[in-house]
Structures are given as C-alpha cells and as structure tokens.
C-alpha cells in the first residue's frame, strides 16, 4: 500500500471503521476525485468496500493490513467462544 492509502486507512479507523469520501477528502486535504481513485484501488485489493452513496467501510483484509482486528471479528470470536461454553445471548 502507498503512504496515502495508509493515511486513508487510519482516517477510516479513527471514524470507527467506516467513513465517507467527503470526510476522507477533507481530512487528507485532497480533491474528492483523486480520493475516489485511491479508494477504488483499495477496493479492488479488498481492503475497503466503497459504496455508491460515498460510504467507505474497512474490510477484514484492511484491518489485517493495519495490524488490527475488526469489531466484527472480535464479536464473532466472542460469540463462538460463548457458544462452546454453553452461554446464550
């Protein structure tokens, strides 16, 4: 990943794992069109999901690239652990 893509990933992480193209563009101080090009590239590499409405969500691979695990992964792990112990929600 490029340094700019790493910055984008960090911005999305600070937003709780999802953000918008506009917010990323404002925080990076770059034009929205250029940010969209980088986001498309990141989407093709399965690092993020980019939706038509401008929403950007980090995928599992993106969390792994940043050295962190996503909330969904931790929640699933906890659910499976509790299932093994016989606990229910």
Secondary structure, DSSP 4 states (H G I P E B T S, - for coil): --HHHHHHHHHHHHTTSEEEHHHHHHHHTS-HHHHHHHHHHHHHTTSEEE-TTSEEEE-HHHHHHTT---HHHHHHHHHHHHHHHT---
